[in-house]
Amino acid sequence: MSSVAASEAPVTTDPREVFLQRAAAVVGPENVVRPHAEEGYIDPYPLQAGRAKWPGVRPANTSEVQELVRLAAETGTPLWTFSCGKNLGYGGPEPRDHGMVALDLSRMNRILKVDARLGYAVVEPGVTFFDLFDHIREHGLDLWMSVPALGWGSVLGNMLDRGYGMTPMGDHVKNLCGLEVVLPDGDLLRTGMGAMEGTDLGPIFQGGFGPTLDGLFTQSNLGVVVSGGLWLMPAPQAFANGDIMVEREEDLPALIDVLTQLRREDIVQNNALCGNVVRAATMRGSRRDFWDGEGSIPDWRLDEMRREFGIGQWNAKFGLYGDPRLVRQRLEIVRERVTAAIPDARVDARVYEGEEGRRLEHERIAEADRTQMAGVPTLRPLSTVAWAADDGGHIDAAPIIPARGEEVYAFYREAKALYAEYGFDLYIGYHLYPRHMVHVTMIFFERGNEEMLARARELYSRLLDAARARGYAPYRSHVDYMDRIAAGFDFNDHAALRFQEKLKDAVDPLGIIAPGKQGVWPARLRDHSVKENSLDRIIG
């Protein structure tokens, strides 16, 4: 159906209502979510009480996306795009302001191709990690994938927002290869080698001819990605799930240094995870199960909990993959290096092998080790959201820090003091890369508890300030803080942001696709006073 078909609905001056009435002819009335409807879109863990729900539309295919984008331009209705809306701790599916309509791509859930020989897949944005994992298993393919903490989100959406997983392919955006994108005028673009007709090189070679375009559509409001390629790894013959436990808090620098050096040498093959006692406790119950006092759980009680759990003050997980002989040799090197750096550290590992030299099947891995380290999607970490209260929520604070142990420890101490000042428990879940690390902390709160939410917002702002003072910044952001974080990228009078704004104005002069995403606004909303009038919430 044409997106410009005349509507018989009552006349209205609200551009959103005009858009929604006419969008029903494109996607069907059942796929139009009205303002304030029960199924409307909202941050599942809002940082302010009393948020309203947003309207949205749910296209089923690329041609419907094209029609909706053209209709949005015609009616002057900005669209806030998401894949599955599961970006928890960062705003979920919530748009930046009430003038927008959600463009929900979750119905576009086809796995377009999986090539087991070369190890890649092409998927639409609605394909979840569970979907792709089940497809690989049902077709008996000798492939493993990388999954993030929770498997219900979009494979493509996670890559585009620079999410990460825990196998050797865990730096997801680096395994992105070839996109199909609906531009703000409704035109359709393929990036890289896929820009040629009659080729299957799109998801095979990261590049093309001329400037590489894929990166322009990561954390971007320059178009709507409707499909993309990703690389997968061969199923290994052997897999080792390893644990390192360190008892003293002050041994963190040595642990960071040895693990990142092992990663740089490709002895440890994945990006190791390092957590503290609070993180371990969130997987075992809620706060009241361990502490009913005021303020942050004190160090003496955390030490008791550590002993009760049989874990360290710091607990790292790493993975080894491939030929059984290499896996065992790598494991011996890890043991030697870690115990040389931290003599009383404990290194444990379980090694699993495929039957009679074949590729390892997940069923041969003990259930306790059949986790994200083995590329198995799960929802188990979702229980952590109830740490502060049964009706709990959280916001993630995840600045990027150089992988130097002394710097990591210094910022950890500063963050710990801030958490204590505001009465929250410091959750640590560091992800260690060869040269940088993601300093993941979470602030858990009770939804609707305005006093606690106010403390959480202030703590988050203080953490941002502390990180920026050291030259650090988050790699992605909650929607409420996008402008603030973008403002910190201030070299040469914000030259990067000014260039992003030039691209936005050239490609999307009407500002239809996700205005304000990552702090990039179209010219008509760029003036601060205009932005404040447009947005009903700017925090910080």
C-alpha angles and dihedrals in degrees: 000000000000117000089217096057113134115261124223091203120115117283114264136175095211106104090209092056092047089050094048093048092052094039089065088072089057104043102015126258091270089064096053115090112204124219113281092005117154090249093047122133123265140150104270089215104037117191090214128046122241100036117166125226123255129229121237150169130234115210120194101206146010096271091055090051089052092051092047093050091051090047091049090054091048094051097037093241117148115220125216107207128208136157106220102342094237098124090126118192090025101069101284110221095340117129121221097254143003094261091073134085121216116243101207112196097181093111089061092082107142124134097218099188143350117191108196094184097057095025108238142116136203115212143171120239095259094061109110128206088253090054095052093042091052091047092053092047096044091052093046094237120171092230137115125201135201119248133188126228093284121037101202095082131091119281091211095040091052092052092047091052091048095249121166144216138196110254126082086276091054098119088080101187090056088061094052111113124174128355138205110213136186106217123217091263091053095257118139121234133186118199132217119358088345088076086083121083116238100022136117093198093099097093094032107059123045099218139033133193116319127355114001110247105186093087092056089070099050112102083352143144095197096098147339114269109219100175139002145179126242134184123239130196128241112258104260125236089228138019131192121198106201136193130195120193122194121185103199123071091214091060091074095099092054091047092050092047097049095045095047091047089052088050092049088053090047091236090120100045102197134053101268122228122224121191138175133226094273090056090051091048093053088061091053104047144307129305095261089060089066108023134018098177130105124271129007118345103266122243094248091057092046089054090052090050091049090056092045090053093044092233139117132261084251120032120190129188125201137173136218123196141182137035110025093233092052092046091055093045091050090049092054091051091050091051092049096046097044096047091045090055096039109020097195095044116123118226118192129171140171116213120205126190135193118252114272094348095308126129114291115259118210092235089068091060118088111254092243089059096040090099142119088294086068093043094256115143118227143167095212096111089058088084090069090075089076092061096107098031142345088256092048138160139174146202122213122228108193117163121177113244132183110261094248112128097218092052092047091051094047092053091044090056091049092048091047091054091049092050090051091049091056097038100247130130113247109238113194125192106160120188111207120211128177096268107006139030135212106235095210116190126161131209109211119201143163112261113244094013097126095188091054092041090054090053091047092051092049092047091050091051091049090050090052090050093048092049094047091049087061094045096259131125138176117267091221134013147217108252091247092062104039096107093047095051093043089054089061091065089081108147111143095001093313094308093169093053092045090054091048088052091052090053091048093051092048097047101031108022092164092053094232102145114072100314110208096022108152086357095295110134131180117248094260091061100031099097107092094231090052091049091051091052091047096048123063090200132040113161127199 
